Amino acid sequence: MLRLWPLLLTLLATGAAADQRPVLSLVIDDLGYSLKQGMAAIDLDGDHTYAILPGTTYSRKLARHAHDKNKEVILHLPMQSISSHAAHEPTALNEAMDEDQLTANVHSLLAEIPFIRGVNNHMGSHLTEFDFFMRPVMDSIRGYNPQLYFLDSRTSAHSVAHAQALDAGLNSISRDIFLDNETNPESIRLQYNIWLTKARERGSAIAIGHPYPATLKVLRERLSAAIPDFRFLRISKLILERKTLGLPDGHTPATTAAVR
């Protein structure tokens, strides 16, 4: 019985022992360009996570606002995409960088955003497919702060980022649903319902959305209605709960993925 006390105390601390409702983890990406939309996203009810882009006009202001609202802040780390869209992100990590350059750039971008608890990839449908790029990126994150986690946005179905993060000794987890690859409200509502279904089936599910007006409108309409049947947890708490309970990271191979 004495051996069970540490586990029981941790379960009580995370709330897992008292509340067995499925967990919804919501991540809002691409914050930093619009102050109005960023503030609206951060002000959503619930324990959500906010991925802030470095080098944007409002990145630090939004990080501070999220921190003041007791929301979780992560770095939205730009990485090379297979599409030309990557040209719009001059700070993106790319395949022309050697390991020293990758490390220097990762550390510089991590230092830009205050209060961060983790990192996820912005775009990266090209770079995340190669372990020889992801390995130094994850080593660089761990070297900067080993307490940071990595959320694999899975912008490629062939991403190795999650596996490389674990190999580097980082806590890591993968997203399950993109809410708004299509930005019409009907599609967002459909993806939202799939998110809830996955959480019911597996105990938890991670959705990524963006501060689009349609996305925020659907979330404002739907989130409060989910409270009786679900818990909302920021990513760091979901990782802790899964580890405490000895559960897998929840990664499900993606059949489709956004090219970002």
C-alpha angles and dihedrals in degrees: 000000000000090000090058095057097083091051093045092049091050091048090052091047092053094042091236094122094052102038121046098174115128116266127241116196115192124194121188111204135197099037117163108063100074122040093193096050092040092053091046091053094048091049093059111120114255144055097290137159126237124206110205124198118228119232094032127127098247103027098114095039091052092045090054092047091051091048091049089052090051093247124142119257125203134174114254095214114206115228134176115280129205088239131072088249087091089074088073091063108065092179093057118129108242143187093256090069121095121217094271091051092047091051094047092048095046092051092047093051093045089054092054098068119059126216096021119166097180149348136248130182123259108207105332098148087140105034097044091061094070124073093200088063098038095049096065091040092056092042088053093052091049091046090053094047123344090199092068119101129214123228112198106218088196097220084163126047086219096055116145093182096104093050092047091049090054091047089053091055098254125134106249142179137172133233120247106196139026106210100196116029080129111040101207114111094239092058092045091052090050092051090045090056091048088053091055092046092052091050091052092048098045105023095249142026136188122221127189121205137163134233093261115144092240093049093049091047092053092046093050088051097046112029099073091050090058095057098089092055104030142041122225115221131178113236096257091055092047090052090049093048093049091048093047092052093043092242125153118257091260096242113163118186108253117236091189131020137180115254103233 
